[in-house]
Amino acid sequence: MATQGAQRFEDIRGRREERREGDVTIIREPGRTIIRDDDGRAIIRRDEDQRFRDLGWQGRSERRDGEMRTVFERPDGTRIVTVTDEEGRLVRRTRIGRDDREVVIIDNTLRDRPGRFADDVVVLPPPPLPIPRERYIVDADQADEELIYETITAPPIAAIPRRYTLDEVRYSPDLRARMRSVDIDTINFDTGSWDVGSDQARRLAVIADSVKRVLQRSPNEVFLVEGHTDAVGADVDNLSLSDRRAQSVAEILTRDFQIPPENLTTQGYGEQYLKVNTQEASRENRRVTLRRITPLLTGQNQ
């Protein structure tokens, strides 16, 4: 498995194309775009519809007013609509019921049309920690379903000043830090791989059960699945690997445990947030984290 994963990643690396665009470097690879500025900051973006297609969903796409509108229809007639801009960036995701009532799941509309990804970084004071750290970032392998459920339903630990876009949430660690999270350390990845073996996939059952309980109560909640790597290797490689790891876990939550894909979004962070502070190879750092981000997207403090 590790060898196959490494071979696939070598193929991805070999198909990268790099160019300068203004004050940033754009690196394109299959299914992903990495943007790096001259200060060394980098983010990764992906085709927002690919996860649905990888799950076997058939979408219908049409271009309207410079935006791409893709509709995925469930057998029960429910439709999931994803709108992306000309650069493939998610603008909005909605659910249309059989009664044609449309509900916004994610609104990523730009506030002031920033020209650079750095404009999406929100700097806030680090939140105070009113609870023990082990209950703020919960290790899944040491937690039961009740603790995981409590963690992903907890209100923000500090005030949310306003509603934020999805991109602001993705790229702003001080903002995300206002929500408790679960480190899914029941799953670890081999070096250079984003594969999750069937034996490890079963370990997501407790996470999935907790998410289902949340969605039964509130069906429009949004969860961010965050991918991480250890510090070995190039930052571009690690961003790509981490993003693919997050998508792998999100796909399993939908395919094996029937978590609606529209309630999940993913983001890779590479080696930026090490769990174990080491520059050496570390299985603990090759992990995925889950947190509920609905209060950040809606500006709700409860």
Secondary structure, DSSP 4 states (H G I P E B T S, - for coil): -HHHHHHHHHHHHHT-EEEEETTEEEEEETTEEEEEETTS-EEEEE-TTHHHHHTT--EEEEEETTEEEEEEE-TTS-EEEEEE-TTS-EEEEEEE-TT--EEEEEE---SS--SSGGGGPPP-PPPP--S-HHHHEEEGGG--HHHHHHHHHPPPSS---S---HHHHHH-HHHHTTS-EEE-TT----TT-----HHHHGGGHHHHHHHHHHHHH-TT--EEEEE---S-S-HHHHHHHHHHHHHHHHHHHHHTT---GGGEEEEE-TTSS-SS--SS--GGGS-EEEEE-HHHHHT---
